[in-house]
């Protein structure tokens, strides 16, 4: 029987989603270890995608196979076995061919950063010491990104990809009333390695006045390049939503929900 597992995690303490030979501190390994212990057999979980070290997920799906009958509440039991920064919401029986990664129609990420030092925000928001940011310029940059189809120059390892084509259907900007906290929301059919963090890094350079809109456009198209690496900090990035043709579940907890509304949209 194929099952989807619906979860969320705070990625601060982990080296990303994917199991690695050099560390046991990955989300996949923690989850597989708990499932295998709970079910008394080795369980492999195929995730809906990879998140980097320090990146979070408000919504994440994986799938695994298990053919025996449940004699207990698996969600309640596994949550007692997992560390507190990983939470399982649902374990759902699916069609045997359902695939958590290949079947996803779209994924959404949000990126949160703040410009006024705040100790309570640091685990899940990136701090950039900026006196003033130009929100109009950011929106101009977002419009250019929405018009892009080849994200080769916003990918960490383009030569390892069969292609770097993506369809970015949403690139939105939200800010609080005092302007010192900013959220980007991106939705696409797929995301490449470091793609969101590279987009955000260049948008922040643009907003800070270190790039003109003309040079920003040239850089994202590959006609120009920055002389220094610009990849936004990982802690501000959150996998927000994954949609399937047969399954759409709301994000169970979004700490930024109150001002991710039309009233706060720039």
N, C-alpha and C positions, 0 to 999 in steps of 0.2 A: 504494500500500500504506500502510495506517495503522500507525504505530508508537507504542507507549508508551515514554517515557523515564523511568526510575526514578532519582532522585538525592537528594542531601542537600546542605545548604549552611549555612555559618556566616554569618549576615547582618550582622555587625558593620560591614563596610565598604560596605554597599549601601543604596540608597534603596528597598528592598523588591523584590518579585518583578517587578512590571509595568514594561514599557518606558515611559520618560517622555521628553518633548521637551526637558526642561531638563538632563538628565544621562544619561551613558552607564553610570553605575554602578548598574545593576539586574541581577538574576539573569537575567531573560528576555533582556535584550540580550546579556549575556555568552554565554549558551547559544546563542542564535540566530546570533550572529556566528561562534562556533566551528563550529556545524553547517553553516552556509552555506559557510564556507571549506573545511571537510572534504569536503563533497559537491559543491562547484562550482556551486551554485545557491542562490537565496534560499529560506530555510526559516523558516516561522512556527511557533512552538511555543505551543499553547494550554495554559495551566496549569490545575491542579486548583483553584486559588484564589489569592487575593492575600495576601501577607504584607507587613506594614508595614516601614518602615525600621528596621533593627537587629534584626529578628525572624529567628529561625533555623528550619530545617526538618531534622529527623532523617529524615523521609521525605516525598518530594514526587513527584508524577507530572505529566507533560505529554504531549501527543500532537502528532505532526507527520506529514506525508505525504511519501513518497519512493518512486518507482516503479522505480528502477533496481536492478541487482543489486549486493550488497555484495561487494567484492573485497579486503576487509581486515577486521580486527576493529574494529568501530566504537567499542566501549567503551574499548578500550586506546588507540585513536588520539585520541578526543575528550578523554580525561583528560589526555593530554599537552598539549593545547591550552588547557585551562581553567586558571584560577588555582587555587591549592591549597585555597582555602576553598569550592570547589564540586567535588563528586565524583559521577560517574555510575556507577551500579551495573549497570543493565541497559538494553538497548534491545530491545524485544520486539514482534514482529509481532502485530497484533490484527485483529479483525473491522473491516471498513471503516466501520461505524457506531459503533464504540466511541468514547466521549467522556470525556476525563479529568476534566472538571468536572461535566457534567450527569449522568453515570452513578454518581457516588460515592454510596454508601448512607449513609456516616457518616464523620466526621472526628474525630480526637482531638488535643487540645493538652495539653501540660503547661506549667506555669509554676513556675519555681524561684526562690526568694528566700532570702537569708541575712541573719542579724541580727548577725553578728560580722564585722567588716571582714576581707576576704580578697582579696589582689591576684590570686590564681590563679583565683578564681571570676568576676571582674568581666566577662569577655567573654560569659558565657552564664548569668549569674545576676544578679538585681537585689538591691542592698543596701538594706535598710531598718534604720535605727538604732533598734531597739526593745529595751528592757530585758526585757520580758516579753510574751508573746503568749498569749492564751486560746484553746487548741485546741478546747475544748468549744464555745465561742461560734462559732468558725469552722465546726465541724461543723453547728451549728444553722443557720448562714447557708447552708451548702451544701444542707441539706434544703429550705430555703425556695426556693432557686434551682431545685432539681429539680422543685418543684411549680409553677414558673412556665411559662406557655405563650407569653405575649406579651412579647418582650424589647425593646420599643420604648424603654424608659427605660434600657436597657443597650446602646444603639446610638449610634454617632457621628453618623450622618446618617439618622435614621428617615424623614424626609420624602421622601427620595430612593428609598425602598424601596417595592415594590408591597405588601408586608406584612412584619411583623416577628415572625411566628410561628416558633418553633423548638421542637424536641423534645430536651431535654437528658436523655439517658439515663444519664449518669454524671457525678458530681461528687465526686471522692475526694480525700482528704488523706493525705499521707505525711510522716513526719519522722524524722530520724536520732536516735540515742540521746541526744545532748546537746541536741537541740531547737533548734539554731541554724541549721539548714537545713530548708526546708519546700518540699514539692512539692504543687501542685494538679494533678489530671488531670480534664479535661472531655471528654466525648464527646457529640456531637449530630449530627443530620441535616444541619445547616448552622450557620454562625456568621456573625454580622453584623459590620459594621465596628466595630473596637475592643471587641467584645463581651467577649472573655476578659479583656482588660486593664481594662475597666470593672468586671467582676465581681470580679476580684482586688483592685482598688483599694478597693472598698467592703468586701470581706472583711478587708483589712488594717486599715482604719479601725475595723471591728468588733472585731478581735482586739486592737487597741491600746487599746481602751476609749473611743474617741472617738465611737462610735455605740452605742446600745442595740440589742438585737435587734428591738425594736418599731419603732424608727426605720429600721433597715436594711430591714425588711419593707416599710414605707411607701415608702421611696425606690425600691426595685426595682419596686414596683407603680405608681409615679408619683403617689402620694398626698402625697409630700414630696420635697424636693430639697436637695442639698448646696449651701451658699453658695460653694463653691470647686470647681474641676474636679479630679476624681480619676480618673486613668487610670494604671494601673501602668506602670512603666518597660518599654520594649520588649525589652531584652536578656535578660530572664528567660523570654520566651515562645518555645516550640518547637512547631512543627507536628510531631506525633508519629506519626500513623498515618492512612491513608486506605484504606477498604474498598470494594470493588466487588462486584457480584453474580457476576462471573466472575474476579476477581483479588483475592487477599488475600496480601500478602507481609509477612514480619516486618520490623520496624525493624532495619537492619543494625548500627547501633551506638547504644546508649543509655548515656551516661556515668553515668546515675543508676540503672541497672538493679539494682544490688546492694541498694538499699534501697527500690525500688518493688515491695515484696513484701507479702504479707499480714502478715508480722511487723512491718513498719514502718507499716502502715496504721493511722490513728487512728480 
